[in-house]
């Protein structure tokens, strides 16, 4: 018996390329500039660290 394709078989479907299209970039608002100076930023960071340490402290 010869190894031939079935003549009743349908041709392969065209491949979809929708998965190759890039996703749209989300529109984000631009970041607000921080003009308070490095000292104020440092104080703010230390406050956050102090709060986190207080939450970790066992009574």
C-alpha distance matrix in Angstrom:
0.0 3.8 6.6 8.9 12.0 12.8 15.2 17.5 18.2 21.8 22.8 24.4 28.1 30.7 32.2 35.7 38.4 41.2 41.0 41.8 45.1 48.2 50.3 53.7 56.6 59.0 62.4 65.0 68.7 70.2 71.8 75.6 77.5 79.7 83.1 85.1 85.2 83.8 86.5 85.7 82.0 82.8 85.1 82.3 79.8 82.3 83.0 79.3 79.1 82.3 80.9 77.7 79.7 81.9 78.9 77.7 81.1 81.4 84.6
3.8 0.0 3.8 5.8 9.4 11.1 13.2 16.1 16.4 19.7 20.2 21.8 25.6 28.0 29.5 33.1 35.7 38.7 38.6 39.1 42.3 45.5 47.8 51.1 54.0 56.6 60.0 62.6 66.3 67.6 69.4 73.1 75.0 77.3 80.7 82.7 82.9 81.4 84.3 83.5 79.8 80.7 83.1 80.4 77.9 80.5 81.2 77.5 77.4 80.7 79.4 76.2 78.3 80.6 77.6 76.4 79.9 80.4 83.6
6.6 3.8 0.0 3.8 6.9 9.3 12.0 14.6 14.2 17.3 17.5 18.7 22.5 24.8 26.1 29.7 32.2 35.2 34.9 35.5 38.8 41.9 44.2 47.5 50.4 53.0 56.3 58.9 62.6 64.0 65.7 69.4 71.3 73.6 76.9 78.9 79.1 77.7 80.5 79.7 76.0 77.0 79.3 76.6 74.1 76.7 77.4 73.8 73.7 76.9 75.6 72.5 74.6 76.8 73.9 72.8 76.2 76.8 80.0
8.9 5.8 3.8 0.0 3.8 6.5 8.6 11.6 11.3 14.3 14.4 16.2 19.9 22.3 24.0 27.6 30.2 33.2 33.3 33.9 37.0 40.3 42.6 45.8 48.8 51.4 54.7 57.4 61.1 62.5 64.4 68.1 70.1 72.5 75.9 78.0 78.3 77.0 79.9 79.1 75.4 76.5 78.8 76.0 73.7 76.4 77.0 73.4 73.5 76.8 75.4 72.3 74.6 76.8 73.9 72.9 76.5 77.1 80.3
12.0 9.4 6.9 3.8 0.0 3.8 6.1 8.6 7.7 10.5 10.9 12.7 16.3 18.9 20.8 24.3 27.1 29.9 30.2 31.0 34.0 37.3 39.5 42.7 45.8 48.3 51.5 54.3 58.0 59.6 61.5 65.2 67.3 69.8 73.1 75.3 75.7 74.5 77.4 76.4 72.8 74.0 76.2 73.3 71.1 73.9 74.4 70.8 71.0 74.3 72.8 69.8 72.2 74.3 71.3 70.5 74.1 74.7 77.9
12.8 11.1 9.3 6.5 3.8 0.0 3.8 5.4 5.5 9.0 10.7 12.9 16.3 19.3 21.4 24.7 27.9 30.4 30.9 32.0 34.8 38.3 40.1 43.3 46.5 48.8 52.0 54.9 58.5 60.3 62.3 66.0 68.3 70.7 74.1 76.2 76.8 75.8 78.5 77.4 73.8 75.1 77.2 74.2 72.1 74.9 75.2 71.5 71.9 75.0 73.4 70.5 72.9 74.9 71.8 71.1 74.7 75.2 78.3
15.2 13.2 12.0 8.6 6.1 3.8 0.0 3.8 5.5 8.2 9.8 13.0 16.0 18.8 21.5 24.7 27.9 30.4 31.4 32.4 34.9 38.5 40.4 43.4 46.7 49.1 52.2 55.2 58.8 60.6 62.8 66.4 68.8 71.3 74.7 77.0 77.6 76.7 79.6 78.4 74.9 76.3 78.4 75.4 73.4 76.3 76.6 72.9 73.4 76.6 74.9 72.1 74.7 76.7 73.6 73.0 76.7 77.3 80.3
17.5 16.1 14.6 11.6 8.6 5.4 3.8 0.0 3.8 6.5 9.4 12.4 14.8 18.1 20.8 23.6 27.0 29.2 30.3 31.7 34.0 37.6 39.3 42.1 45.5 47.7 50.7 53.8 57.3 59.4 61.6 65.2 67.6 70.2 73.6 75.8 76.6 75.8 78.6 77.2 73.7 75.2 77.2 74.0 72.1 75.0 75.1 71.5 72.1 75.2 73.3 70.6 73.3 75.0 71.9 71.4 75.1 75.6 78.5
18.2 16.4 14.2 11.3 7.7 5.5 5.5 3.8 0.0 3.8 6.5 8.9 11.6 15.0 17.3 20.3 23.7 25.9 26.8 28.2 30.7 34.2 35.9 38.8 42.2 44.4 47.5 50.5 54.1 56.0 58.2 61.8 64.2 66.7 70.1 72.3 73.1 72.2 74.9 73.6 70.1 71.6 73.5 70.4 68.5 71.4 71.5 67.9 68.5 71.6 69.8 67.0 69.7 71.5 68.4 67.9 71.5 72.2 75.1
21.8 19.7 17.3 14.3 10.5 9.0 8.2 6.5 3.8 0.0 3.8 6.4 8.4 11.7 14.4 17.2 20.6 22.8 24.0 25.4 27.6 31.2 32.9 35.7 39.1 41.3 44.4 47.4 51.0 53.0 55.2 58.8 61.3 63.9 67.3 69.5 70.4 69.6 72.4 71.1 67.6 69.2 71.1 68.0 66.2 69.2 69.3 65.7 66.4 69.6 67.7 65.1 67.8 69.6 66.6 66.2 69.9 70.7 73.6
22.8 20.2 17.5 14.4 10.9 10.7 9.8 9.4 6.5 3.8 0.0 3.8 6.4 9.0 11.9 15.0 18.1 20.7 21.9 22.9 25.2 28.8 30.8 33.6 37.0 39.5 42.5 45.5 49.1 50.9 53.2 56.8 59.2 61.8 65.2 67.5 68.2 67.5 70.4 69.2 65.7 67.3 69.4 66.3 64.5 67.6 67.8 64.3 65.0 68.2 66.5 63.9 66.7 68.6 65.7 65.3 69.0 70.0 73.0
24.4 21.8 18.7 16.2 12.7 12.9 13.0 12.4 8.9 6.4 3.8 0.0 3.8 6.5 8.6 11.9 15.0 17.6 18.5 19.5 22.0 25.6 27.5 30.5 33.8 36.2 39.3 42.3 45.9 47.7 49.9 53.5 55.8 58.4 61.8 64.0 64.7 63.9 66.8 65.6 62.1 63.7 65.7 62.7 60.8 63.8 64.1 60.6 61.2 64.5 62.9 60.2 63.0 64.9 62.0 61.6 65.4 66.3 69.4
28.1 25.6 22.5 19.9 16.3 16.3 16.0 14.8 11.6 8.4 6.4 3.8 0.0 3.8 6.2 8.8 12.3 14.5 15.8 17.1 19.2 22.9 24.6 27.4 30.9 33.2 36.2 39.3 42.8 44.7 47.0 50.6 53.0 55.7 59.0 61.4 62.2 61.5 64.4 63.1 59.6 61.4 63.4 60.2 58.5 61.6 61.8 58.3 59.1 62.3 60.6 58.1 61.0 62.8 59.9 59.7 63.5 64.5 67.5
30.7 28.0 24.8 22.3 18.9 19.3 18.8 18.1 15.0 11.7 9.0 6.5 3.8 0.0 3.8 6.4 9.3 12.0 13.6 14.3 16.3 20.0 22.1 24.8 28.2 30.8 33.7 36.8 40.3 42.1 44.5 48.0 50.4 53.2 56.4 58.9 59.6 59.1 62.1 60.8 57.4 59.2 61.3 58.2 56.6 59.8 60.0 56.6 57.5 60.8 59.2 56.8 59.7 61.7 58.9 58.8 62.6 63.8 66.8
32.2 29.5 26.1 24.0 20.8 21.4 21.5 20.8 17.3 14.4 11.9 8.6 6.2 3.8 0.0 3.8 6.4 9.3 10.3 11.0 13.4 17.0 19.1 22.1 25.3 27.9 31.0 34.0 37.5 39.2 41.4 45.1 47.3 50.0 53.3 55.7 56.4 55.7 58.7 57.4 54.0 55.7 57.8 54.8 53.1 56.2 56.6 53.1 53.9 57.3 55.7 53.2 56.1 58.2 55.4 55.2 59.0 60.3 63.3
35.7 33.1 29.7 27.6 24.3 24.7 24.7 23.6 20.3 17.2 15.0 11.9 8.8 6.4 3.8 0.0 3.8 5.7 7.4 8.7 10.5 14.1 15.8 18.7 22.0 24.5 27.5 30.6 34.1 35.9 38.2 41.8 44.2 46.9 50.3 52.6 53.5 52.9 55.9 54.5 51.1 53.0 55.0 51.9 50.3 53.5 53.7 50.3 51.3 54.6 53.0 50.6 53.6 55.6 52.8 52.8 56.6 58.0 61.0
38.4 35.7 32.2 30.2 27.1 27.9 27.9 27.0 23.7 20.6 18.1 15.0 12.3 9.3 6.4 3.8 0.0 3.8 5.4 5.3 7.0 10.7 13.0 15.8 19.1 21.8 24.8 27.8 31.3 32.9 35.2 38.9 41.1 43.9 47.1 49.6 50.4 49.8 52.9 51.6 48.2 50.1 52.3 49.3 47.7 51.0 51.3 48.0 49.0 52.4 50.9 48.6 51.7 53.7 51.2 51.2 55.0 56.6 59.6
41.2 38.7 35.2 33.2 29.9 30.4 30.4 29.2 25.9 22.8 20.7 17.6 14.5 12.0 9.3 5.7 3.8 0.0 3.8 5.4 5.5 8.9 10.2 13.0 16.4 18.8 21.8 24.9 28.4 30.2 32.6 36.2 38.6 41.4 44.7 47.1 48.1 47.7 50.6 49.1 45.8 47.9 49.8 46.7 45.3 48.6 48.7 45.4 46.6 49.9 48.2 46.1 49.2 51.1 48.5 48.7 52.5 54.1 57.0
41.0 38.6 34.9 33.3 30.2 30.9 31.4 30.3 26.8 24.0 21.9 18.5 15.8 13.6 10.3 7.4 5.4 3.8 0.0 3.8 5.6 8.0 9.3 12.7 15.7 18.1 21.4 24.1 27.8 29.4 31.5 35.1 37.4 40.0 43.4 45.6 46.4 45.7 48.6 47.3 43.8 45.6 47.7 44.6 42.9 46.2 46.4 43.0 44.0 47.3 45.8 43.4 46.4 48.5 45.8 45.9 49.7 51.2 54.2
41.8 39.1 35.5 33.9 31.0 32.0 32.4 31.7 28.2 25.4 22.9 19.5 17.1 14.3 11.0 8.7 5.3 5.4 3.8 0.0 3.8 6.4 9.1 12.4 15.1 18.1 21.2 23.9 27.4 28.7 30.8 34.5 36.5 39.2 42.5 44.9 45.5 44.8 47.9 46.7 43.3 45.1 47.4 44.5 42.8 46.1 46.6 43.3 44.2 47.7 46.4 44.1 47.0 49.2 46.8 46.8 50.6 52.4 55.4
45.1 42.3 38.8 37.0 34.0 34.8 34.9 34.0 30.7 27.6 25.2 22.0 19.2 16.3 13.4 10.5 7.0 5.5 5.6 3.8 0.0 3.8 6.5 9.2 12.2 15.3 18.1 21.1 24.5 25.9 28.3 32.0 34.1 37.0 40.2 42.7 43.5 43.1 46.2 45.0 41.7 43.7 45.9 42.9 41.5 45.0 45.3 42.1 43.3 46.8 45.4 43.4 46.5 48.6 46.2 46.5 50.3 52.2 55.1
48.2 45.5 41.9 40.3 37.3 38.3 38.5 37.6 34.2 31.2 28.8 25.6 22.9 20.0 17.0 14.1 10.7 8.9 8.0 6.4 3.8 0.0 3.8 6.5 8.8 12.1 15.0 17.7 21.2 22.4 24.7 28.3 30.4 33.2 36.4 39.0 39.7 39.3 42.4 41.2 37.9 39.9 42.2 39.2 37.8 41.3 41.7 38.6 39.8 43.3 42.0 40.1 43.2 45.3 43.1 43.5 47.2 49.3 52.2
50.3 47.8 44.2 42.6 39.5 40.1 40.4 39.3 35.9 32.9 30.8 27.5 24.6 22.1 19.1 15.8 13.0 10.2 9.3 9.1 6.5 3.8 0.0 3.8 6.4 9.0 12.2 14.9 18.5 20.2 22.4 26.0 28.4 31.2 34.5 36.9 37.9 37.6 40.5 39.0 35.8 38.0 39.9 36.8 35.6 39.1 39.2 36.1 37.5 40.8 39.3 37.5 40.8 42.7 40.4 40.9 44.7 46.7 49.5
53.7 51.1 47.5 45.8 42.7 43.3 43.4 42.1 38.8 35.7 33.6 30.5 27.4 24.8 22.1 18.7 15.8 13.0 12.7 12.4 9.2 6.5 3.8 0.0 3.8 6.4 9.0 12.1 15.5 17.4 19.9 23.4 26.0 28.9 32.1 34.7 35.9 35.9 38.9 37.2 34.2 36.7 38.5 35.4 34.5 38.1 38.1 35.1 36.9 40.1 38.6 37.1 40.5 42.3 40.2 41.0 44.7 46.9 49.5
56.6 54.0 50.4 48.8 45.8 46.5 46.7 45.5 42.2 39.1 37.0 33.8 30.9 28.2 25.3 22.0 19.1 16.4 15.7 15.1 12.2 8.8 6.4 3.8 0.0 3.8 6.3 8.9 12.4 13.9 16.3 19.9 22.3 25.2 28.4 31.0 32.1 32.2 35.2 33.5 30.5 33.0 34.9 31.9 31.0 34.6 34.7 31.9 33.7 36.9 35.6 34.2 37.6 39.4 37.5 38.4 42.0 44.4 47.0
59.0 56.6 53.0 51.4 48.3 48.8 49.1 47.7 44.4 41.3 39.5 36.2 33.2 30.8 27.9 24.5 21.8 18.8 18.1 18.1 15.3 12.1 9.0 6.4 3.8 0.0 3.8 6.1 9.7 12.0 14.3 17.7 20.5 23.3 26.6 28.9 30.5 30.7 33.4 31.5 28.5 31.2 32.8 29.5 28.9 32.5 32.3 29.5 31.5 34.6 33.0 31.8 35.4 36.9 35.0 36.2 39.8 42.1 44.5
62.4 60.0 56.3 54.7 51.5 52.0 52.2 50.7 47.5 44.4 42.5 39.3 36.2 33.7 31.0 27.5 24.8 21.8 21.4 21.2 18.1 15.0 12.2 9.0 6.3 3.8 0.0 3.8 6.7 9.2 12.1 15.1 18.1 21.2 24.3 26.8 28.5 29.2 31.9 29.9 27.2 30.2 31.7 28.5 28.3 32.0 31.7 29.1 31.5 34.5 32.9 32.2 35.7 37.2 35.5 36.9 40.4 42.9 45.2
65.0 62.6 58.9 57.4 54.3 54.9 55.2 53.8 50.5 47.4 45.5 42.3 39.3 36.8 34.0 30.6 27.8 24.9 24.1 23.9 21.1 17.7 14.9 12.1 8.9 6.1 3.8 0.0 3.8 6.3 8.6 11.7 14.8 17.6 20.8 23.2 25.0 25.6 28.2 26.1 23.5 26.5 27.9 24.7 24.6 28.3 28.0 25.6 28.0 30.9 29.5 28.9 32.4 33.8 32.3 33.9 37.3 39.9 42.1
68.7 66.3 62.6 61.1 58.0 58.5 58.8 57.3 54.1 51.0 49.1 45.9 42.8 40.3 37.5 34.1 31.3 28.4 27.8 27.4 24.5 21.2 18.5 15.5 12.4 9.7 6.7 3.8 0.0 3.8 6.4 8.7 12.0 15.0 18.0 20.5 22.6 23.6 26.2 23.9 21.7 25.0 26.2 23.1 23.5 27.3 26.8 24.8 27.5 30.2 28.8 28.7 32.2 33.5 32.3 34.2 37.3 40.1 42.1
70.2 67.6 64.0 62.5 59.6 60.3 60.6 59.4 56.0 53.0 50.9 47.7 44.7 42.1 39.2 35.9 32.9 30.2 29.4 28.7 25.9 22.4 20.2 17.4 13.9 12.0 9.2 6.3 3.8 0.0 3.8 6.4 9.0 12.4 15.2 18.0 19.7 20.8 23.7 21.8 19.5 22.8 24.4 21.7 22.1 25.8 25.8 24.0 26.6 29.4 28.5 28.5 31.8 33.3 32.5 34.2 37.2 40.3 42.3
71.8 69.4 65.7 64.4 61.5 62.3 62.8 61.6 58.2 55.2 53.2 49.9 47.0 44.5 41.4 38.2 35.2 32.6 31.5 30.8 28.3 24.7 22.4 19.9 16.3 14.3 12.1 8.6 6.4 3.8 0.0 3.8 6.3 9.1 12.3 14.8 16.5 17.3 20.1 18.1 15.8 19.0 20.6 17.9 18.3 22.1 22.1 20.5 23.0 25.8 25.1 25.1 28.4 29.9 29.3 31.0 33.9 37.1 39.1
75.6 73.1 69.4 68.1 65.2 66.0 66.4 65.2 61.8 58.8 56.8 53.5 50.6 48.0 45.1 41.8 38.9 36.2 35.1 34.5 32.0 28.3 26.0 23.4 19.9 17.7 15.1 11.7 8.7 6.4 3.8 0.0 3.8 6.5 9.3 11.8 14.0 15.5 18.0 15.8 14.0 17.6 18.8 16.3 17.4 21.0 20.8 19.8 22.6 25.0 24.4 25.0 28.1 29.4 29.2 31.1 33.8 37.1 38.8
77.5 75.0 71.3 70.1 67.3 68.3 68.8 67.6 64.2 61.3 59.2 55.8 53.0 50.4 47.3 44.2 41.1 38.6 37.4 36.5 34.1 30.4 28.4 26.0 22.3 20.5 18.1 14.8 12.0 9.0 6.3 3.8 0.0 3.8 6.2 9.2 10.9 12.6 15.4 13.6 12.1 15.7 17.3 15.4 16.5 20.0 20.3 19.7 22.2 24.6 24.6 25.3 28.1 29.6 29.8 31.6 34.0 37.5 39.3
79.7 77.3 73.6 72.5 69.8 70.7 71.3 70.2 66.7 63.9 61.8 58.4 55.7 53.2 50.0 46.9 43.9 41.4 40.0 39.2 37.0 33.2 31.2 28.9 25.2 23.3 21.2 17.6 15.0 12.4 9.1 6.5 3.8 0.0 3.8 5.8 7.6 9.3 11.7 9.9 8.5 12.2 13.6 12.0 13.4 16.7 17.0 17.0 19.4 21.6 21.8 22.8 25.4 26.8 27.4 29.2 31.4 34.9 36.6
83.1 80.7 76.9 75.9 73.1 74.1 74.7 73.6 70.1 67.3 65.2 61.8 59.0 56.4 53.3 50.3 47.1 44.7 43.4 42.5 40.2 36.4 34.5 32.1 28.4 26.6 24.3 20.8 18.0 15.2 12.3 9.3 6.2 3.8 0.0 3.8 5.6 8.6 10.7 9.3 9.3 12.8 14.0 13.3 15.2 17.9 18.4 19.0 21.4 23.1 23.7 25.1 27.3 28.6 29.6 31.5 33.4 37.0 38.4
85.1 82.7 78.9 78.0 75.3 76.2 77.0 75.8 72.3 69.5 67.5 64.0 61.4 58.9 55.7 52.6 49.6 47.1 45.6 44.9 42.7 39.0 36.9 34.7 31.0 28.9 26.8 23.2 20.5 18.0 14.8 11.8 9.2 5.8 3.8 0.0 3.8 6.9 7.8 5.9 7.0 10.2 10.8 10.5 12.9 15.2 15.5 16.7 19.0 20.4 21.2 22.9 24.9 26.0 27.3 29.2 30.8 34.4 35.7
85.2 82.9 79.1 78.3 75.7 76.8 77.6 76.6 73.1 70.4 68.2 64.7 62.2 59.6 56.4 53.5 50.4 48.1 46.4 45.5 43.5 39.7 37.9 35.9 32.1 30.5 28.5 25.0 22.6 19.7 16.5 14.0 10.9 7.6 5.6 3.8 0.0 3.8 5.5 5.7 6.5 8.8 10.3 11.0 12.7 14.6 15.8 17.2 18.8 20.3 21.7 23.2 24.8 26.3 27.8 29.4 30.8 34.6 36.0
83.8 81.4 77.7 77.0 74.5 75.8 76.7 75.8 72.2 69.6 67.5 63.9 61.5 59.1 55.7 52.9 49.8 47.7 45.7 44.8 43.1 39.3 37.6 35.9 32.2 30.7 29.2 25.6 23.6 20.8 17.3 15.5 12.6 9.3 8.6 6.9 3.8 0.0 3.8 5.5 5.0 6.1 8.6 9.8 10.4 12.2 14.2 15.4 16.4 18.2 20.0 21.1 22.4 24.2 25.9 27.0 28.5 32.3 33.9
86.5 84.3 80.5 79.9 77.4 78.5 79.6 78.6 74.9 72.4 70.4 66.8 64.4 62.1 58.7 55.9 52.9 50.6 48.6 47.9 46.2 42.4 40.5 38.9 35.2 33.4 31.9 28.2 26.2 23.7 20.1 18.0 15.4 11.7 10.7 7.8 5.5 3.8 0.0 3.8 5.4 5.0 6.2 8.6 9.9 10.5 12.3 14.4 15.3 16.3 18.4 20.0 20.9 22.4 24.5 25.8 26.8 30.6 31.9
85.7 83.5 79.7 79.1 76.4 77.4 78.4 77.2 73.6 71.1 69.2 65.6 63.1 60.8 57.4 54.5 51.6 49.1 47.3 46.7 45.0 41.2 39.0 37.2 33.5 31.5 29.9 26.1 23.9 21.8 18.1 15.8 13.6 9.9 9.3 5.9 5.7 5.5 3.8 0.0 3.8 5.4 5.0 6.2 8.6 9.9 10.6 12.5 14.3 15.2 16.6 18.6 19.9 21.1 22.9 24.6 25.8 29.5 30.7
82.0 79.8 76.0 75.4 72.8 73.8 74.9 73.7 70.1 67.6 65.7 62.1 59.6 57.4 54.0 51.1 48.2 45.8 43.8 43.3 41.7 37.9 35.8 34.2 30.5 28.5 27.2 23.5 21.7 19.5 15.8 14.0 12.1 8.5 9.3 7.0 6.5 5.0 5.4 3.8 0.0 3.8 5.5 5.1 6.2 8.6 9.9 10.8 12.4 14.2 15.5 16.7 18.4 20.1 21.5 22.9 24.5 28.3 29.9
82.8 80.7 77.0 76.5 74.0 75.1 76.3 75.2 71.6 69.2 67.3 63.7 61.4 59.2 55.7 53.0 50.1 47.9 45.6 45.1 43.7 39.9 38.0 36.7 33.0 31.2 30.2 26.5 25.0 22.8 19.0 17.6 15.7 12.2 12.8 10.2 8.8 6.1 5.0 5.4 3.8 0.0 3.8 5.4 5.1 6.1 8.6 9.9 10.5 12.1 14.2 15.3 16.3 18.3 20.1 21.1 22.4 26.2 27.9
85.1 83.1 79.3 78.8 76.2 77.2 78.4 77.2 73.5 71.1 69.4 65.7 63.4 61.3 57.8 55.0 52.3 49.8 47.7 47.4 45.9 42.2 39.9 38.5 34.9 32.8 31.7 27.9 26.2 24.4 20.6 18.8 17.3 13.6 14.0 10.8 10.3 8.6 6.2 5.0 5.5 3.8 0.0 3.8 5.5 5.1 6.2 8.7 9.9 10.4 12.3 14.3 15.2 16.4 18.5 20.0 21.0 24.7 25.9
82.3 80.4 76.6 76.0 73.3 74.2 75.4 74.0 70.4 68.0 66.3 62.7 60.2 58.2 54.8 51.9 49.3 46.7 44.6 44.5 42.9 39.2 36.8 35.4 31.9 29.5 28.5 24.7 23.1 21.7 17.9 16.3 15.4 12.0 13.3 10.5 11.0 9.8 8.6 6.2 5.1 5.4 3.8 0.0 3.8 5.5 5.1 6.4 8.8 9.9 10.7 12.6 14.4 15.5 16.9 18.8 20.2 23.9 25.2
79.8 77.9 74.1 73.7 71.1 72.1 73.4 72.1 68.5 66.2 64.5 60.8 58.5 56.6 53.1 50.3 47.7 45.3 42.9 42.8 41.5 37.8 35.6 34.5 31.0 28.9 28.3 24.6 23.5 22.1 18.3 17.4 16.5 13.4 15.2 12.9 12.7 10.4 9.9 8.6 6.2 5.1 5.5 3.8 0.0 3.8 5.4 5.2 6.3 8.6 9.9 10.7 12.4 14.3 15.6 16.8 18.5 22.3 24.1
82.3 80.5 76.7 76.4 73.9 74.9 76.3 75.0 71.4 69.2 67.6 63.8 61.6 59.8 56.2 53.5 51.0 48.6 46.2 46.1 45.0 41.3 39.1 38.1 34.6 32.5 32.0 28.3 27.3 25.8 22.1 21.0 20.0 16.7 17.9 15.2 14.6 12.2 10.5 9.9 8.6 6.1 5.1 5.5 3.8 0.0 3.8 5.4 5.0 6.0 8.5 9.8 10.4 12.1 14.2 15.3 16.3 20.1 21.8
83.0 81.2 77.4 77.0 74.4 75.2 76.6 75.1 71.5 69.3 67.8 64.1 61.8 60.0 56.6 53.7 51.3 48.7 46.4 46.6 45.3 41.7 39.2 38.1 34.7 32.3 31.7 28.0 26.8 25.8 22.1 20.8 20.3 17.0 18.4 15.5 15.8 14.2 12.3 10.6 9.9 8.6 6.2 5.1 5.4 3.8 0.0 3.8 5.4 5.1 6.2 8.6 9.8 10.5 12.5 14.4 15.4 19.0 20.2
79.3 77.5 73.8 73.4 70.8 71.5 72.9 71.5 67.9 65.7 64.3 60.6 58.3 56.6 53.1 50.3 48.0 45.4 43.0 43.3 42.1 38.6 36.1 35.1 31.9 29.5 29.1 25.6 24.8 24.0 20.5 19.8 19.7 17.0 19.0 16.7 17.2 15.4 14.4 12.5 10.8 9.9 8.7 6.4 5.2 5.4 3.8 0.0 3.8 5.4 5.1 6.2 8.6 9.9 10.7 12.6 14.4 18.0 19.7
79.1 77.4 73.7 73.5 71.0 71.9 73.4 72.1 68.5 66.4 65.0 61.2 59.1 57.5 53.9 51.3 49.0 46.6 44.0 44.2 43.3 39.8 37.5 36.9 33.7 31.5 31.5 28.0 27.5 26.6 23.0 22.6 22.2 19.4 21.4 19.0 18.8 16.4 15.3 14.3 12.4 10.5 9.9 8.8 6.3 5.0 5.4 3.8 0.0 3.8 5.4 5.1 6.1 8.6 9.9 10.6 12.4 16.1 18.2
82.3 80.7 76.9 76.8 74.3 75.0 76.6 75.2 71.6 69.6 68.2 64.5 62.3 60.8 57.3 54.6 52.4 49.9 47.3 47.7 46.8 43.3 40.8 40.1 36.9 34.6 34.5 30.9 30.2 29.4 25.8 25.0 24.6 21.6 23.1 20.4 20.3 18.2 16.3 15.2 14.2 12.1 10.4 9.9 8.6 6.0 5.1 5.4 3.8 0.0 3.8 5.4 5.1 6.2 8.7 9.9 10.6 14.3 15.8
80.9 79.4 75.6 75.4 72.8 73.4 74.9 73.3 69.8 67.7 66.5 62.9 60.6 59.2 55.7 53.0 50.9 48.2 45.8 46.4 45.4 42.0 39.3 38.6 35.6 33.0 32.9 29.5 28.8 28.5 25.1 24.4 24.6 21.8 23.7 21.2 21.7 20.0 18.4 16.6 15.5 14.2 12.3 10.7 9.9 8.5 6.2 5.1 5.4 3.8 0.0 3.8 5.5 5.1 6.3 8.8 10.1 13.4 14.8
77.7 76.2 72.5 72.3 69.8 70.5 72.1 70.6 67.0 65.1 63.9 60.2 58.1 56.8 53.2 50.6 48.6 46.1 43.4 44.1 43.4 40.1 37.5 37.1 34.2 31.8 32.2 28.9 28.7 28.5 25.1 25.0 25.3 22.8 25.1 22.9 23.2 21.1 20.0 18.6 16.7 15.3 14.3 12.6 10.7 9.8 8.6 6.2 5.1 5.4 3.8 0.0 3.8 5.4 5.1 6.4 8.8 12.2 14.4
79.7 78.3 74.6 74.6 72.2 72.9 74.7 73.3 69.7 67.8 66.7 63.0 61.0 59.7 56.1 53.6 51.7 49.2 46.4 47.0 46.5 43.2 40.8 40.5 37.6 35.4 35.7 32.4 32.2 31.8 28.4 28.1 28.1 25.4 27.3 24.9 24.8 22.4 20.9 19.9 18.4 16.3 15.2 14.4 12.4 10.4 9.8 8.6 6.1 5.1 5.5 3.8 0.0 3.8 5.4 5.1 6.2 10.0 12.3
81.9 80.6 76.8 76.8 74.3 74.9 76.7 75.0 71.5 69.6 68.6 64.9 62.8 61.7 58.2 55.6 53.7 51.1 48.5 49.2 48.6 45.3 42.7 42.3 39.4 36.9 37.2 33.8 33.5 33.3 29.9 29.4 29.6 26.8 28.6 26.0 26.3 24.2 22.4 21.1 20.1 18.3 16.4 15.5 14.3 12.1 10.5 9.9 8.6 6.2 5.1 5.4 3.8 0.0 3.8 5.4 5.2 8.6 9.9
78.9 77.6 73.9 73.9 71.3 71.8 73.6 71.9 68.4 66.6 65.7 62.0 59.9 58.9 55.4 52.8 51.2 48.5 45.8 46.8 46.2 43.1 40.4 40.2 37.5 35.0 35.5 32.3 32.3 32.5 29.3 29.2 29.8 27.4 29.6 27.3 27.8 25.9 24.5 22.9 21.5 20.1 18.5 16.9 15.6 14.2 12.5 10.7 9.9 8.7 6.3 5.1 5.4 3.8 0.0 3.8 5.6 8.1 9.9
77.7 76.4 72.8 72.9 70.5 71.1 73.0 71.4 67.9 66.2 65.3 61.6 59.7 58.8 55.2 52.8 51.2 48.7 45.9 46.8 46.5 43.5 40.9 41.0 38.4 36.2 36.9 33.9 34.2 34.2 31.0 31.1 31.6 29.2 31.5 29.2 29.4 27.0 25.8 24.6 22.9 21.1 20.0 18.8 16.8 15.3 14.4 12.6 10.6 9.9 8.8 6.4 5.1 5.4 3.8 0.0 3.8 6.4 9.4
81.1 79.9 76.2 76.5 74.1 74.7 76.7 75.1 71.5 69.9 69.0 65.4 63.5 62.6 59.0 56.6 55.0 52.5 49.7 50.6 50.3 47.2 44.7 44.7 42.0 39.8 40.4 37.3 37.3 37.2 33.9 33.8 34.0 31.4 33.4 30.8 30.8 28.5 26.8 25.8 24.5 22.4 21.0 20.2 18.5 16.3 15.4 14.4 12.4 10.6 10.1 8.8 6.2 5.2 5.6 3.8 0.0 3.8 6.4
81.4 80.4 76.8 77.1 74.7 75.2 77.3 75.6 72.2 70.7 70.0 66.3 64.5 63.8 60.3 58.0 56.6 54.1 51.2 52.4 52.2 49.3 46.7 46.9 44.4 42.1 42.9 39.9 40.1 40.3 37.1 37.1 37.5 34.9 37.0 34.4 34.6 32.3 30.6 29.5 28.3 26.2 24.7 23.9 22.3 20.1 19.0 18.0 16.1 14.3 13.4 12.2 10.0 8.6 8.1 6.4 3.8 0.0 3.8
84.6 83.6 80.0 80.3 77.9 78.3 80.3 78.5 75.1 73.6 73.0 69.4 67.5 66.8 63.3 61.0 59.6 57.0 54.2 55.4 55.1 52.2 49.5 49.5 47.0 44.5 45.2 42.1 42.1 42.3 39.1 38.8 39.3 36.6 38.4 35.7 36.0 33.9 31.9 30.7 29.9 27.9 25.9 25.2 24.1 21.8 20.2 19.7 18.2 15.8 14.8 14.4 12.3 9.9 9.9 9.4 6.4 3.8 0.0
